Amino acid sequence: MKKYYKMVAISLLSLIGTYFLFNSNFYLSSNKKSNTSITTDSENREVGNTIAYGIKNLEGEHIDNGSALNSKNKEVSVVVSIDHNMDEDRKYALLVLDNYKQKKFIVENKKQVVNKHFFKMKSNSSINIKVFASIDSDSRELTFLLVKKPEYKLKENDLYRAAVLEEVLSMRYSINKSDIMEEISEVRPDAIIRDGLNENLFVTNSQKKLQFIITEKEGKKLLLSAGNDSNTEIRYAIIAFKDWEQVTVIDNKEVLYTTVPPETRHLFHFKLPKVKHESNFQFIALPFPYEVSPINYESQQSFGSFRVVIQNNE
């Protein structure tokens, strides 16, 4: 059987545990081992609220997540299919990445070429979005990301909402598949920590604890923690977005590659970008870059950090 749609379901027990974990001190410290696993998708926490999403070809045939996409004349034409089985209206943003770099694309019935497409869905509704994207000659992976409530700026200490906004829905596909693997240049971490706080991705202001940051001023120096709670090493491609426009991560790098050993986390110093007005900021990590596969579920995933609302200094 083909696996096509990803079902994003409510995990109430995980949410409750996360809520009390964060609200007791509002940070994860090295004497409190993290055991959170947040994959929630509803702010009202009712069982049955799900999102089903995936890719079809123009003939309506499902394309398994992690499989190969076909291109014609250096262009990919697909249908992004979404079933919004939620008891609320919601806005989404669709992004397209080519080798983890934001790509311009065309949406059917829209004349303008865009690098992000916002759309609103009514409660319990479905939508099919035809997308046409040109690809580069060296393209190896094409990624489609769905961002929930892209314009919503969370400023309250609300872990339930933060968990909803943290999750970015990913559809990852290989393209122009080749047995020749180009060498990936990795960035040396500023610190390597083994303290049990191995969240996949976390923005913090302390090396010793994972402090939940809601809002912060532009230009503020912070730490990005990339963790691995498994028993095998994981390579990440890490990217950053400011109001869903890709920005550099560190040292003018649009994509930061790092391989994290088991039960370890890597720390990287970075500065929040300048903004003209309040803006959402988020890191996204894609595990196993250029190794996406239909039989390796982890290679199809993406991990988001909690969003930070950047405030202008003026």
N, C-alpha and C positions, 0 to 999 in steps of 0.2 A: 504493500500500500504506500502511496505517496504521501509524504507529509507536506502540507502546503501552508495552511493557516497556523499562525502562532496564536494561542489563546492566552490572554493576559487576565488572570483571575485574581480574586481577592484572597489574601492570606491573612485572616483576621488575627490569628495567634501571633504571627510574626509582627504585625502592626502593634499589637498591644505590648509585646515584649520590647519593641523598639521605642515605643512611646515612653514607657517607664524607664528604660535604660537612659534615654537622652534627657528626660525631664527630671531625673533625680539629680544630675549634675550638669546636664546639657553638654557633656563631652565624654568621649571615651578615653580613659586614662590607662596607663600601662598596668595597673593592678586590677583592671576590669576587662577581661578578654571579651572581644566582640563576637557575638553569635548571631548577628542580624543577617537576614536574607530578604530584602524588600523587592517584591515584584507586584505591588498592588497597582490598582488602576481606578479606584473609585473613592471619592472623598466622603461618600455617605456609608461606605463599608458594608454594603448589602451584598450578600452572596448572590451570584448570578450575573453581576455586571462584568462584562468582558469586552475585549476588542479582538476581532479576528482580522488579520491583514496578510497580504502576500502579493505576489506578482503573477500576472498572466501574460501570454503572448497576445498578439492582435486577433488571433483566432479564438481566444477565450480559453486556451488550455493552460492549466496551472503549471508554474515553473517552480520546482522545489527550491527552497532557500538553501544556499550553499552550492548550488549546481552552476553550470556554465550558461552564460547568455550568448546568443548569437548576434552578430552585428552585420550590417550591410552598408557598404560605402562609408565605413567609419561612423555609423550611426546606430544607436540602439532604440528600438521602439517597443514599449511595453505598456501594460495597463496595471496601475497600482490599485488594488482592490481592498476596500476597508468595510467591515461590518462593525458599526458603532452600537453595540448592544448595551447602552448605558441609559440610565434614567435622567439624563441631563443633556442639554445642548453643549457642544464643545467646539472650540476652534483648534485647528492643527496647522502645523507648518510642514511642508515636504521639502527635504533637501536631497541633493544628489552629489555623491562624492566619486571622483575618479582617482584611484590610487590615494585615497584619503584626503584629497584636496577638493574643495567646493567647486562644483561644475555648473555652468549655465545650461538651461534646458528650456524646452517649449512644452506648454500644456495645451492640449487640443482646445480649440475655440478661443485661444488667447494668442494674439499676434505678437506680443512682447516676449523677448527672451529674458528669463529671470534666473536668479540663483537661489530663490526661495519662493515657495507658493503657499499662501495662506488660504485656508478654506474652513467653512463652518459646517458642522453636521448636527442635524436635529437628533433628539433622543431616539434610540432604536431605529436607526436608519443605515443605509448602505450607499456607497459611492464607488464608481470606477473612474479613474483619472488616467487618460492616455498621456504618456510622457515620451518625448522625443529628445534624445541627448546625443550629441556628437562625442566621440571618444578620441583619445590620442593614440598614436601608433604604439606607444609603450604601455598602454593601459593593461593592467593585470587584474584589477578588482574594481567592480562598480558597486557602490553602496547606496541604498535608499534609506533615509532616516525620516521618521515621523516624530515631531516634537509636539507634546501636548501643551495646550494653553500658552502659545509662544509669547503672547503679549502680557501675560499675567506676571506681576512682580510681587513676590512674597516678601513681606516685611515683618511678619509676626513669627513668634516662636511656635510654629505649628508643624510638628513633625509629620503628621498625616499628609498635609498638603505638600510639604517638602519631598516626601517619598513619592508622591504622584508625579511631581514635576521633575524629579531626579531621573526617572526612567525614560529613556529614549528608545523607541521601537525601531529595530534595524532589520533590513533585508539585504543580505550580502551575497554577491555572485562573482565568480571568476569570469574572466573575459580574455581573449587572446592567450589562452593557456599555453604555457611553454614549460618544457622540462629544465630550461636554463634559468637558474635563480640568480638574480643580480644581488650583489652584496649590499646588505642594509647597514648603514652607518648609525650606530647607537650612541646615545648621549650618556656620559658617565654621571651617575647620580651624585648629588652633593652629600648624601648620607645613606647608609644601608642599615636598617633597623630590624631587629628581631625581638619584638616585644608582644606578639600576639595580636596586634591591632592591624590586621591584614585586610581591611576593606579594599575592594578593588580600586576605588578612586575617591579621594577625599581632599578637600581644600581646608587647610588649617593654618593657624598662626603659631603653632608650637611643635617642636620635634618630639616632645614626650607625650603628647596627647592629641587626640583628634577633636579639635574644638569646632563645633558647628557654627559657621559664620553665615549670617543672614544678609547683612548689608555691610559695605565697606567703601571707603573713599578711593577714588581713582589714584593710580600710582602707588598704592599700598603694597609693601613687600610681604608676600605670604609664602606658604609651602604647599606643594602638590605632593600628595602621598599616593603612590601606586603600589598596591599590595597583592599578595598571592597567598591564599589560604589553602591551596591544594598541596599535594605531595609531589608534583612535577613542575618544572619551570614553565613560565608563561611569558611569551613576548607580547608586548603591546605596541600598537600605533596610537599615540595620544594626540588629539587635536583640540582646539579651543574655539569657542564662538562668543562673539559679543553681539547681542540682538540678532543672532543667527546669521551673522556674517563671519566667516572664518578669519581669525587673527593668529598671529604667531604665538607659540607656546613659550619658548625661551630662545635667546640668542638668534632671533630672526628665523627660527625654524617653524615652518607651518605644521610639520609632523615630527613628533618626538618618538623615537623608537627606544625601547628599553626591554631587557629580558630580566624578569624578577624570579629569583630562586624560590623554592618551596618555603612556605611559612616565613616570608620575608616581605619587607616593603622598602621601596626606593623613595627618597625624598629629593625634590627639586625646588630650588628657590625661583620665584618668578614675581613679576610686578603686574598688578591689575592695569589694564590699558586705560588710556585717557578716554573720556566720554564728553559729549556735548550736553547730554541730559541723562537722567537715570536709565540704566541699561541692564539687561540680564546678561550674566556671564556664566558659562558652563564649560567644563572639560568633558570630553567623551573619549573613552578608551576602547579600541577594537582589538580583541585578542587574536593571536595567530594571524598576523597580517600576511596577505598573499598566500595563505594556506587554507582558505575557506573551502569547506567540503560538506556535502549533504549528509555524510555519516559522522561528522564531528560537530555536535551541537554547539559546543563552546566557540568554535570558529565562526559561527553565524551570529554571535551575540555582540552587544555593545554595552558598555557600562558608563553611566553618567555620574558626575559629581553632583552634590547638592548645588543648586543655582545660588549665585551671589548677585545681589542687586548692587551695581556700582553707582556711587553717588558722585556728582560733579563737585569739585572743590569750591566753585564760585558760590 
